[in-house]
Amino acid sequence: MDFESIEIRWHGRGGQGAKTAALLLADVCFKTGAYVQGFPEYGPERMGAPITAFNRISKKEIRVHSNIYNPDLVVVVDESLLGPVDVTSGLKENGAVIINTPSSPEEIRPLLKGFNGRVYTVNARKISEEALGKYFPNSPMLAAAVAVSRVMDKNEFIREMKASYEHKFAKKPEVIEGNMKALSMTFEALGM
């Protein structure tokens, strides 16, 4: 880790895996020796409703136990949230936002309410459909969060995620292979 601490806010819709991605990120960072928090904030708990999840990752013990209001990184799992939700609210000026969209960062920037920091886009639909045969945006967006934040080395992340998937999907090896492919494809798409 070449950072002291980082705060990440995830925006998604119920059922898209934003909460799962935040919890997986906390898990893999913990396994590499970081102090972590990964937690969701629930509103109406139903499929398709906007949800928010959070991560704190640090080299030092974390003593704060609240939502994250000034994140270093925002991950938007569903671009339809760009209108109704101010996803860049509180985002640090030198922060970054990653959006799941086939559009370019230049095309998305006007929708970000004046945010002038770094903007990354990932076509998680294309990646997950190619790698998994279905639309599961959380694996590509998880890889994008790691790539942009640099919370851990890419190879270490891939190794830890493989172990995690092998445990979780022991009886479904095709799911493991597809998710691993989605992670790798995302790093390639971001040029990292």
N, C-alpha and C positions, 0 to 999 in steps of 0.2 A: 504494500500500500504506500503510495507516495502522497498521501493526504493525511491530515490530522482527524478530520471528521467531515461528514457530508450528510445533508438532509434531503430526502427525496419525497415528493408527493406524487401519487398516482391518481389519475382520473380515468374512470371507465364506466361501464354499465354492468349491472348485475348479470352474472353468467359468462362474462368475457375473460375472467381469470386475473383481473388486476390485483385483487386481494391475494390470490394464490401466488402471483409473481412476486409481490412484496414479501410474502412469507418465505418463499424459496430464496429470494435474495438475502434475507436475514439469515437463513439457515446456512447457505454456502459461505457467507462472509464469517459467520460464527466459527465454522469449521476451519477457517484459515487464521483464527486467532483474534478477530476483531470483536469489539463490543457492539452489540446490535439491538435494535428494536424494529419490529415489523408488526403493524397493526392496522386494522380497517376502521373507518368511521361509517357507521350505517345510518341511512335515512330510511325511507320506506324499503323494506327488505323484499324486493321482488325482481324477477328477471327483467332486464332492460332499464331499470331505474338507475340514475347516476349514483356512483359510489366513489368514495375516496379512500385511499390507503396510504400508508406512510412507512418510511424507513429512516432510521438514524443508524449510521455506521461510523464507528470511531476507534481510534487506537487507544483511547483512554475510557475509563468507566463513564457511562452515561448516567447523569443524575436528573435529567429533565424527563418528565413524564406528562407530556401534553401533546396536542396536535402540533403539526408543523405549519407555521404561518409565513416563514420566510425561507423557502426551500432553495437549495443550490441547483436542483434539477427537478423538472416536472416531466412526467411520462404520461402521455395522453393515448390511451388504448383505443378510443373511439373518436374519430375526428368530428362526428356530429355534435360533440359536446362543446366545440369551439364557439358556437353561437350562444347557447343558453348558459354556459359556465365560463367565468373569467379564469381560465386555466393559468394565466400568468400572474394572477393576483399575489402580491408579496414575493414573487420570484426575484431573487437577487439580480442586480444589473449585470453582474459578471457570470450569471447562471446560464443554464441551457434548458431547452425544451425539446423533447422528442415526440413526434406525432406519427401515429399510424395512419398513413395516407399514401396514395399513389402520386400525390402532387409533390412538387419540388419545394424546398425551403422558401424560395423566392415567391412562389404562388401562395404559400401559407402565411407568410409574414404579415400581410395586411389584416388577417383575421385575429392577430395577437394583441390587439388593443395598445399598440405603441411599444411593445417589448422590442428592445434593440440588441439583446444578447444573442447567443448562439442558438440556431434553429436547425434541428435534424429531422429528416423524415425517413420513415421505414415503411415499405409496403408489406405489412405483416400478413395481409390477406393473401397476397401472391405467394409469399414465402411459405406460409403454413399450408396452403392448399397444395403447393408443389411438394412439400416435405411430408405432410401428414394426410393429404387427400381430403382434408376438411379445414374449416376456418376456426382455428384456435390461436388468437393473437398473442396470448400471454408468453409463450416461449420466445418468439421473435422480439417482443418488447422487453422481456427480461434480458436477453442478450444485448439489446441496444442500450439499456440502462447501464450494464456493466462496461460496454465498449466506450460510451461517452463519459461516464463518471470515473472510469479507471479504478474502481474500488478494489479490483483484484486483477492479477495477470490473466490474460485470455486462456492460456493453457491450463492454469490452475482451476479456473472457472469451468472449463469444459470437463476436466477430470472430476471435479466435485459434482457437477450436474449429472454426469453419467452414473456415478455412484448413487445419487439421489433417485434418478429415474429407474435404475436397476432394482432398487429397494421397493419403490412405489409401484412399479409395473412389472414385477417379477414374472407374472404369468402372461404378459403381453409384450413380447420382445419387439414386435413391429412398432409399437408405440414408442419404445426407447429409441429405436433407430430413427424414426421420423422426427422426434423431438431433437435428437442430437444433430440431425441434418438441418433443422430449422435454426438452431443456435449458430452453427457454422455459416450458413447462408446469410444470416443477419450481419455477422462480423464482416463478411465479404462485401455485402451491399453497402456497408458504412465505410469500407476501405480500411478496416482496422484489423 
